[in-house]
Amino acid sequence: MDDHAQHDHSDWEEVVFAARERAHTRQALMVERYGLSGDDVQYHWSMDDARITWSRGGAVFLTGRLTMIGTVSLARQTWLWSWANDALPPAVLGDIERVRRFGEANDYPVLPWPGFDHHPELVAEARMVAASVLDADGLWADSTDDVQLHFLVHDLAPVPEPR
């Protein structure tokens, strides 16, 4: 992308507003529909197979597919898109390239930049637009040491209780 391309900031704000509304609605629905709140809910995710599971009392009750959006290095205070991170397993990348291409096609600079300085609001905007472009069911984040990991959740499937 040409860094000097004409960027229509008001258009970006409209896209972000619509994506934020959609993400908040879907996130609340995901948490409510599947009972993902509460101290008794545990989760486990794997980048190798791009899966997340939720359990209660040791029994898995929900599974989903993950797409890594990107990471925040707390030490360096930087964001790195997953599509620009060669260290990630291919499975967890999903269709994240579509987000980069969407940014290029619409002259939204943040989406095709491999990384940028960490500004919490800008990271939130990027995450929500990614969720909208990839039609995610929800967003998920976790932290390990000095890195925040940001994911999209897709294809949620309840696991029937054993008989």
N, CA, C and O of each residue as an XYZ file, in Angstrom:
652
protein
N       0.839     -1.175      0.000
C       0.000      0.000      0.000
C       0.882      1.236      0.000
O       1.908      1.273      0.680
N       0.494      2.230     -0.746
C       1.198      3.498     -0.774
C       0.899      4.245      0.521
O      -0.253      4.591      0.787
N       1.932      4.497      1.331
C       1.731      5.184      2.605
C       1.200      6.591      2.426
O       0.728      7.202      3.385
N       1.270      7.113      1.214
C       0.805      8.469      0.962
C      -0.562      8.476      0.290
O      -1.013      9.520     -0.180
N      -1.219      7.333      0.239
C      -2.542      7.259     -0.369
C      -3.515      8.134      0.410
O      -3.353      8.366      1.608
N      -4.514      8.606     -0.294
C      -5.527      9.443      0.338
C      -6.371      8.578      1.273
O      -6.985      7.601      0.843
N      -6.396      8.941      2.541
C      -7.159      8.202      3.547
C      -8.350      9.047      3.966
O      -8.181     10.178      4.422
N      -9.549      8.509      3.814
C     -10.765      9.205      4.226
C     -11.075      8.802      5.658
O     -11.657      7.748      5.912
N     -10.676      9.662      6.592
C     -10.825      9.330      8.000
C     -12.289      9.178      8.402
O     -12.614      8.321      9.224
N     -13.172      9.988      7.842
C     -14.594      9.869      8.207
C     -15.147      8.526      7.744
O     -15.996      7.944      8.420
N     -14.677      8.026      6.600
C     -15.102      6.707      6.133
C     -14.613      5.624      7.093
O     -15.361      4.704      7.422
N     -13.354      5.730      7.546
C     -12.809      4.788      8.519
C     -13.642      4.816      9.795
O     -13.958      3.762     10.348
N     -14.001      6.004     10.269
C     -14.803      6.121     11.491
C     -16.160      5.441     11.328
O     -16.649      4.812     12.267
N     -16.776      5.558     10.145
C     -18.050      4.878      9.900
C     -17.889      3.365      9.932
O     -18.721      2.657     10.498
N     -16.817      2.873      9.321
C     -16.547      1.426      9.316
C     -16.315      0.940     10.745
O     -16.835     -0.104     11.140
N     -15.540      1.690     11.515
C     -15.260      1.324     12.904
C     -16.544      1.337     13.732
O     -16.777      0.425     14.524
N     -17.374      2.360     13.555
C     -18.623      2.447     14.318
C     -19.506      1.231     14.040
O     -20.015      0.605     14.969
N     -19.685      0.902     12.769
C     -20.517     -0.259     12.419
C     -19.905     -1.552     12.958
O     -20.622     -2.412     13.469
N     -18.584     -1.690     12.845
C     -17.911     -2.890     13.345
C     -18.029     -2.984     14.867
O     -18.229     -4.073     15.405
N     -17.906     -1.858     15.561
C     -18.018     -1.843     17.026
C     -19.416     -2.264     17.461
O     -19.564     -3.075     18.375
N     -20.434     -1.722     16.816
C     -21.817     -2.103     17.150
C     -22.028     -3.598     16.939
O     -22.611     -4.278     17.783
N     -21.555     -4.097     15.817
C     -21.707     -5.521     15.489
C     -20.952     -6.386     16.498
O     -21.485     -7.382     16.989
N     -19.706     -6.003     16.805
C     -18.895     -6.793     17.734
C     -19.509     -6.822     19.124
O     -19.555     -7.879     19.754
N     -19.979     -5.684     19.611
C     -20.576     -5.657     20.956
C     -21.817     -6.527     21.019
O     -22.021     -7.256     21.990
N     -22.648     -6.451     19.986
C     -23.864     -7.264     19.953
C     -23.525     -8.750     19.915
O     -24.074     -9.541     20.681
N     -22.622     -9.117     19.022
C     -22.260    -10.539     18.898
C     -21.546    -11.057     20.142
O     -21.767    -12.194     20.559
N     -20.691    -10.226     20.733
C     -19.966    -10.643     21.937
C     -20.945    -10.918     23.082
O     -20.862    -11.948     23.750
N     -21.866     -9.986     23.295
C     -22.848    -10.165     24.363
C     -23.708    -11.404     24.111
O     -24.006    -12.158     25.037
N     -24.098    -11.609     22.871
C     -24.899    -12.783     22.523
C     -24.114    -14.071     22.756
O     -24.660    -15.044     23.275
N     -22.854    -14.082     22.380
C     -22.008    -15.267     22.572
C     -21.884    -15.606     24.059
O     -22.046    -16.761     24.451
N     -21.600    -14.605     24.875
C     -21.426    -14.829     26.314
C     -22.736    -15.297     26.944
O     -22.743    -16.229     27.748
N     -23.840    -14.653     26.580
C     -25.129    -15.018     27.166
C     -25.617    -16.379     26.677
O     -25.991    -17.228     27.485
N     -25.615    -16.589     25.377
C     -26.147    -17.827     24.793
C     -25.422    -19.066     25.312
O     -26.048    -20.096     25.566
N     -24.096    -18.966     25.470
C     -23.309    -20.140     25.837
C     -22.861    -20.139     27.292
O     -22.123    -21.033     27.705
N     -23.289    -19.160     28.077
C     -22.951    -19.135     29.496
C     -21.457    -19.031     29.753
O     -20.908    -19.801     30.541
N     -20.791    -18.082     29.092
C     -19.341    -17.985     29.203
C     -18.861    -17.088     30.340
O     -17.660    -16.861     30.484
N     -19.771    -16.585     31.132
C     -19.342    -15.776     32.275
C     -19.400    -16.637     33.538
O     -20.062    -17.674     33.571
N     -18.712    -16.197     34.549
C     -18.713    -16.926     35.815
C     -17.368    -17.520     36.138
O     -16.585    -17.858     35.250
N     -17.110    -17.641     37.429
C     -15.829    -18.168     37.907
C     -15.648    -19.656     37.628
O     -14.527    -20.164     37.677
N     -16.747    -20.361     37.335
C     -16.650    -21.803     37.127
C     -16.343    -22.178     35.676
O     -16.224    -23.360     35.356
N     -16.214    -21.186     34.803
C     -15.942    -21.454     33.393
C     -14.438    -21.365     33.140
O     -13.795    -20.360     33.441
N     -13.903    -22.441     32.581
C     -12.492    -22.469     32.191
C     -12.418    -22.550     30.668
O     -13.376    -22.947     30.005
N     -11.278    -22.169     30.139
C     -11.083    -22.282     28.698
C      -9.668    -22.766     28.419
O      -8.757    -22.613     29.233
N      -9.521    -23.347     27.255
C      -8.216    -23.805     26.778
C      -8.170    -23.526     25.281
O      -9.108    -23.847     24.552
N      -7.087    -22.933     24.836
C      -6.936    -22.683     23.405
C      -5.610    -23.242     22.913
O      -4.663    -23.423     23.678
N      -5.574    -23.507     21.625
C      -4.364    -24.024     20.989
C      -4.179    -23.331     19.647
O      -5.083    -23.316     18.812
N      -3.003    -22.762     19.454
C      -2.708    -22.159     18.157
C      -2.383    -23.229     17.122
O      -2.618    -23.023     15.931
N      -1.849    -24.360     17.552
C      -1.463    -25.409     16.612
C      -2.643    -25.936     15.807
O      -2.527    -26.170     14.604
N      -3.781    -26.123     16.475
C      -4.958    -26.599     15.733
C      -6.051    -25.537     15.633
O      -7.151    -25.821     15.160
N      -5.750    -24.306     16.081
C      -6.677    -23.166     15.970
C      -8.031    -23.469     16.598
O      -9.074    -23.202     15.999
N      -8.013    -24.024     17.799
C      -9.249    -24.398     18.498
C      -9.274    -23.784     19.886
O      -8.237    -23.533     20.499
N     -10.492    -23.550     20.367
C     -10.715    -23.124     21.741
C     -11.858    -23.966     22.293
O     -12.831    -24.254     21.596
N     -11.720    -24.356     23.557
C     -12.787    -25.098     24.234
C     -13.080    -24.417     25.562
O     -12.189    -23.854     26.197
N     -14.340    -24.478     25.970
C     -14.755    -23.992     27.271
C     -15.298    -25.178     28.054
O     -15.967    -26.053     27.504
N     -14.998    -25.191     29.341
C     -15.463    -26.291     30.186
C     -15.970    -25.744     31.516
O     -15.686    -24.615     31.917
N     -16.723    -26.593     32.163
C     -17.245    -26.295     33.499
C     -17.147    -27.592     34.283
O     -17.693    -28.613     33.866
N     -16.461    -27.559     35.408
C     -16.295    -28.771     36.203
C     -15.575    -29.868     35.451
O     -15.824    -31.049     35.692
N     -14.684    -29.500     34.545
C     -13.916    -30.481     33.788
C     -14.610    -31.013     32.549
O     -14.000    -31.745     31.769
N     -15.875    -30.660     32.351
C     -16.620    -31.144     31.183
C     -16.687    -30.051     30.117
O     -17.198    -28.960     30.371
N     -16.172    -30.346     28.931
C     -16.209    -29.395     27.824
C     -17.660    -29.213     27.377
O     -18.376    -30.189     27.154
N     -18.086    -27.951     27.249
C     -19.455    -27.688     26.806
C     -19.533    -26.865     25.515
O     -20.614    -26.717     24.946
N     -18.388    -26.324     25.044
C     -18.419    -25.505     23.839
C     -17.052    -25.533     23.167
O     -16.021    -25.485     23.838
N     -17.051    -25.611     21.848
C     -15.801    -25.526     21.084
C     -15.951    -24.464     20.000
O     -17.059    -24.098     19.610
N     -14.821    -23.986     19.533
C     -14.825    -23.015     18.443
C     -13.493    -23.017     17.727
O     -12.506    -23.582     18.199
N     -13.490    -22.371     16.577
C     -12.279    -22.209     15.777
C     -11.717    -20.821     16.040
O     -12.471    -19.860     16.190
N     -10.408    -20.714     16.096
C      -9.731    -19.442     16.343
C      -9.026    -18.925     15.097
O      -8.500    -19.690     14.289
N      -9.031    -17.617     14.969
C      -8.153    -16.922     14.029
C      -7.387    -15.908     14.857
O      -7.992    -15.066     15.521
N      -6.075    -15.978     14.824
C      -5.285    -14.983     15.537
C      -5.346    -13.681     14.749
O      -5.089    -13.656     13.546
N      -5.691    -12.600     15.448
C      -5.720    -11.279     14.811
C      -4.330    -10.662     14.883
O      -3.781    -10.208     13.880
N      -3.775    -10.656     16.091
C      -2.462    -10.052     16.271
C      -2.048    -10.091     17.721
O      -2.745    -10.643     18.573
N      -0.894     -9.493     17.991
C      -0.328     -9.486     19.338
C       0.131     -8.084     19.704
O       0.503     -7.275     18.853
N       0.088     -7.832     21.013
C       0.642     -6.594     21.560
C       1.828     -6.981     22.430
O       1.692     -7.766     23.368
N       2.991     -6.426     22.113
C       4.161     -6.582     22.977
C       4.082     -5.489     24.024
O       4.215     -4.307     23.707
N       3.866     -5.880     25.274
C       3.767     -4.895     26.346
C       5.116     -4.252     26.630
O       5.180     -3.089     27.027
N       6.196     -5.003     26.430
C       7.536     -4.463     26.658
C       7.873     -3.377     25.637
O       8.420     -2.330     25.985
N       7.540     -3.642     24.376
C       7.861     -2.689     23.305
C       6.722     -1.728     23.010
O       6.912     -0.722     22.327
N       5.518     -2.043     23.533
C       4.314     -1.241     23.272
C       4.036     -1.151     21.766
O       3.854     -0.069     21.206
N       4.010     -2.336     21.132
C       3.738     -2.405     19.699
C       2.684     -3.461     19.397
O       2.524     -4.427     20.143
N       1.976     -3.269     18.308
C       1.013     -4.218     17.758
C       1.644     -4.869     16.533
O       2.312     -4.197     15.747
N       1.435     -6.182     16.365
C       1.876     -6.903     15.176
C       0.707     -7.739     14.678
O       0.175     -8.572     15.412
N       0.305     -7.512     13.420
C      -0.752     -8.323     12.814
C      -0.260     -9.761     12.680
O       0.921    -10.001     12.428
N      -1.159    -10.699     12.849
C      -0.770    -12.106     12.729
C      -0.288    -12.441     11.324
O       0.606    -13.272     11.162
N      -0.860    -11.812     10.312
C      -0.433    -12.109      8.938
C       1.026    -11.707      8.697
O       1.643    -12.166      7.736
N       1.585    -10.844      9.575
C       2.976    -10.407      9.446
C       3.906    -11.159     10.394
O       5.091    -10.836     10.483
N       3.383    -12.156     11.102
C       4.157    -12.884     12.106
C       4.488    -14.286     11.584
O       3.642    -15.180     11.613
N       5.712    -14.469     11.111
C       6.140    -15.758     10.546
C       6.242    -16.875     11.575
O       6.360    -18.041     11.198
N       6.200    -16.550     12.864
C       6.368    -17.557     13.907
C       5.066    -18.303     14.226
O       5.088    -19.274     14.982
N       3.948    -17.869     13.668
C       2.660    -18.481     14.007
C       2.361    -19.699     13.149
O       2.714    -19.730     11.970
N       1.706    -20.713     13.737
C       1.282    -21.870     12.947
C       0.256    -21.439     11.897
O      -0.612    -20.620     12.198
N       0.333    -21.962     10.690
C      -0.595    -21.563      9.624
C      -2.069    -21.738      9.994
O      -2.904    -20.937      9.573
N      -2.399    -22.762     10.765
C      -3.799    -23.025     11.098
C      -4.462    -21.838     11.795
O      -5.634    -21.555     11.547
N      -3.734    -21.148     12.657
C      -4.329    -20.074     13.448
C      -4.481    -18.770     12.659
O      -5.112    -17.828     13.137
N      -3.906    -18.712     11.457
C      -4.031    -17.513     10.629
C      -5.381    -17.424      9.936
O      -5.829    -16.331      9.587
N      -6.033    -18.561      9.734
C      -7.345    -18.544      9.089
C      -7.332    -17.693      7.835
O      -6.459    -17.841      6.980
N      -8.312    -16.795      7.729
C      -8.434    -15.908      6.573
C      -7.977    -14.487      6.893
O      -8.479    -13.537      6.291
N      -7.039    -14.317      7.824
C      -6.628    -12.986      8.260
C      -6.108    -12.126      7.114
O      -6.170    -10.899      7.190
N      -5.598    -12.744      6.061
C      -5.138    -11.974      4.888
C      -6.262    -11.133      4.290
O      -6.004    -10.076      3.714
N      -7.503    -11.592      4.420
C      -8.655    -10.819      3.913
C      -8.738     -9.458      4.586
O      -9.149     -8.484      3.955
N      -8.356     -9.374      5.850
C      -8.392     -8.098      6.574
C      -7.361     -7.146      5.970
O      -7.652     -5.973      5.735
N      -6.162     -7.657      5.722
C      -5.127     -6.831      5.094
C      -5.592     -6.334      3.732
O      -5.457     -5.151      3.420
N      -6.138     -7.235      2.921
C      -6.606     -6.864      1.584
C      -7.763     -5.857      1.641
O      -7.847     -4.961      0.802
N      -8.643     -6.003      2.619
C      -9.741     -5.049      2.816
C      -9.169     -3.658      3.087
O      -9.654     -2.668      2.539
N      -8.156     -3.585      3.919
C      -7.506     -2.307      4.196
C      -6.868     -1.710      2.959
O      -6.989     -0.510      2.712
N      -6.194     -2.530      2.187
C      -5.569     -2.045      0.950
C      -6.619     -1.542     -0.042
O      -6.460     -0.474     -0.632
N      -7.685     -2.312     -0.221
C      -8.716     -1.961     -1.198
C      -9.444     -0.669     -0.835
O      -9.930      0.039     -1.717
N      -9.520     -0.359      0.461
C     -10.273      0.808      0.916
C      -9.406      1.935      1.453
O      -9.918      2.910      2.001
N      -8.096      1.804      1.296
C      -7.148      2.822      1.786
C      -7.299      3.093      3.281
O      -7.291      4.246      3.713
N      -7.436      2.014      4.073
C      -7.442      2.123      5.533
C      -6.057      1.729      6.012
O      -5.777      0.536      6.134
N      -5.176      2.689      6.288
C      -3.764      2.402      6.547
C      -3.480      1.403      7.662
O      -2.531      0.629      7.536
N      -4.226      1.381      8.710
C      -3.912      0.521      9.857
C      -3.964     -0.967      9.491
O      -3.169     -1.752     10.009
N      -4.865     -1.357      8.627
C      -5.070     -2.777      8.325
C      -3.938     -3.418      7.520
O      -3.602     -4.569      7.796
N      -3.338     -2.749      6.553
C      -2.238     -3.389      5.826
C      -0.847     -3.089      6.379
O       0.135     -3.613      5.853
N      -0.727     -2.274      7.410
C       0.568     -2.058      8.046
C       0.907     -3.305      8.851
O       0.053     -3.767      9.607
N       2.092     -3.871      8.736
C       2.441     -5.061      9.521
C       2.337     -4.822     11.031
O       1.970     -5.729     11.779
N       2.651     -3.635     11.467
C       2.569     -3.310     12.885
C       2.522     -1.816     13.085
O       2.712     -1.042     12.147
N       2.267     -1.416     14.321
C       2.231      0.002     14.664
C       2.397      0.140     16.164
O       2.300     -0.842     16.901
N       2.648      1.371     16.617
C       2.760      1.625     18.052
C       1.436      1.286     18.720
O       0.367      1.561     18.177
N       1.517      0.691     19.895
C       0.319      0.265     20.615
C      -0.420      1.475     21.178
O       0.065      2.164     22.076
N      -1.579      1.706     20.638
C      -2.541      2.663     21.172
C      -3.796      1.833     21.420
O      -4.385      1.323     20.467
N      -4.217      1.683     22.666
C      -5.335      0.776     22.955
C      -6.572      0.998     22.086
O      -7.201      0.029     21.662
N      -6.927      2.226     21.818
C      -8.120      2.482     21.003
C      -7.909      2.033     19.560
O      -8.824      1.484     18.946
N      -6.739      2.253     19.022
C      -6.456      1.836     17.647
C      -6.432      0.310     17.535
O      -6.914     -0.250     16.550
N      -5.877     -0.353     18.533
C      -5.896     -1.822     18.555
C      -7.341     -2.310     18.632
O      -7.712     -3.251     17.931
N      -8.155     -1.683     19.474
C      -9.564     -2.077     19.587
C     -10.279     -1.892     18.249
O     -11.055     -2.753     17.835
N     -10.022     -0.783     17.581
C     -10.647     -0.547     16.277
C     -10.223     -1.616     15.274
O     -11.060     -2.165     14.557
N      -8.934     -1.910     15.224
C      -8.425     -2.919     14.287
C      -9.054     -4.283     14.574
O      -9.441     -4.996     13.648
N      -9.158     -4.644     15.853
C      -9.748     -5.934     16.228
C     -11.207     -6.024     15.787
O     -11.636     -7.039     15.239
N     -11.966     -4.954     16.032
C     -13.393     -4.983     15.701
C     -13.632     -4.989     14.198
O     -14.547     -5.661     13.722
N     -12.825     -4.252     13.447
C     -12.957     -4.283     11.991
C     -12.584     -5.674     11.477
O     -13.243     -6.194     10.578
N     -11.544     -6.275     12.031
C     -11.180     -7.644     11.642
C     -12.335     -8.605     11.921
O     -12.631     -9.473     11.099
N     -12.988     -8.456     13.071
C     -14.125     -9.317     13.418
C     -15.256     -9.155     12.417
O     -15.914    -10.130     12.052
N     -15.480     -7.931     11.975
C     -16.531     -7.675     11.004
C     -16.172     -8.246      9.633
O     -16.987     -8.927      9.010
N     -14.965     -7.973      9.166
C     -14.537     -8.457      7.846
C     -14.598     -9.982      7.788
O     -14.989    -10.549      6.768
N     -14.212    -10.647      8.882
C     -14.173    -12.118      8.887
C     -15.425    -12.746      9.494
O     -15.463    -13.955      9.722
N     -16.456    -11.928      9.761
C     -17.747    -12.415     10.239
C     -17.606    -13.332     11.461
O     -18.182    -14.419     11.512
N     -16.833    -12.869     12.431
C     -16.563    -13.673     13.630
C     -17.763    -13.693     14.577
O     -18.562    -12.757     14.622
N     -17.863    -14.787     15.328
C     -18.881    -14.890     16.369
C     -18.511    -14.049     17.585
O     -19.385    -13.567     18.307
N     -17.215    -13.878     17.805
C     -16.777    -13.110     18.967
C     -15.284    -12.858     18.940
O     -14.570    -13.283     18.031
N     -14.840    -12.160     19.953
C     -13.431    -11.829     20.147
C     -12.957    -12.505     21.421
O     -13.732    -12.694     22.359
N     -11.687    -12.868     21.451
C     -11.106    -13.482     22.644
C      -9.698    -12.935     22.800
O      -9.001    -12.718     21.808
N      -9.282    -12.715     24.014
C      -7.921    -12.236     24.269
C      -7.364    -12.978     25.470
O      -8.103    -13.398     26.360
N      -6.065    -13.128     25.477
C      -5.374    -13.756     26.596
C      -3.993    -13.126     26.675
O      -3.522    -12.518     25.714
N      -3.354    -13.273     27.816
C      -2.012    -12.720     27.998
C      -1.066    -13.802     28.470
O      -1.429    -14.660     29.275
N       0.147    -13.751     27.962
C       1.214    -14.618     28.431
C       2.445    -13.745     28.611
O       2.888    -13.083     27.672
N       2.989    -13.745     29.803
C       4.160    -12.933     30.131
C       3.935    -11.485     29.714
O       3.098    -10.796     30.298
N       4.671    -11.019     28.715
C       4.540     -9.616     28.315
C       3.877     -9.461     26.944
O       4.116     -8.475     26.247
N       3.041    -10.438     26.555
C       2.370    -10.387     25.259
C       0.872    -10.590     25.429
O       0.431    -11.518     26.108
N       0.100     -9.714     24.808
C      -1.346     -9.901     24.704
C      -1.625    -10.589     23.376
O      -1.102    -10.180     22.340
N      -2.445    -11.627     23.406
C      -2.825    -12.377     22.217
C      -4.286    -12.071     21.909
O      -5.142    -12.161     22.788
N      -4.568    -11.712     20.668
C      -5.931    -11.338     20.278
C      -6.436    -12.270     19.187
O      -5.783    -12.464     18.162
N      -7.617    -12.845     19.428
C      -8.196    -13.849     18.551
C      -9.614    -13.477     18.130
O     -10.292    -12.694     18.795
N     -10.042    -14.049     17.021
C     -11.441    -14.094     16.629
C     -11.931    -15.504     16.907
O     -11.166    -16.464     16.809
N     -13.201    -15.629     17.254
C     -13.809    -16.931     17.509
C     -14.875    -17.170     16.437
O     -15.706    -16.304     16.165
N     -14.834    -18.362     15.837
C     -15.767    -18.730     14.771
C     -16.330    -20.134     15.050
O     -15.804    -20.892     15.865
N     -17.399    -20.435     14.352
C     -17.946    -21.805     14.298
C     -18.171    -22.410     15.676
O     -17.745    -23.534     15.940
N     -18.836    -21.673     16.552
C     -19.117    -22.195     17.888
C     -20.048    -23.396     17.799
O     -21.033    -23.391     17.061
N     -19.711    -24.422     18.566
C     -20.503    -25.656     18.545
C     -20.635    -26.198     19.966
O     -19.643    -26.594     20.579
N     -21.871    -26.214     20.491
C     -22.065    -26.813     21.807
C     -21.701    -28.296     21.787
O     -21.924    -28.988     20.793
N     -21.142    -28.769     22.889
C     -20.786    -30.185     23.044
C     -21.870    -30.820     23.908
O     -22.082    -30.391     25.043
N     -22.557    -31.833     23.390
C     -23.613    -32.463     24.180
C     -23.057    -33.099     25.459
O     -21.937    -33.608     25.482
N     -23.854    -33.057     26.501
C     -23.454    -33.711     27.753
C     -23.458    -35.221     27.550
O     -24.318    -35.759     26.852
N     -22.488    -35.903     28.167
C     -22.480    -37.370     28.042
C     -23.716    -37.970     28.714
O     -24.224    -37.448     29.707
N     -24.170    -39.056     28.155
C     -25.376    -39.702     28.714
C     -25.003    -40.677     29.778
O     -25.876    -41.317     30.364
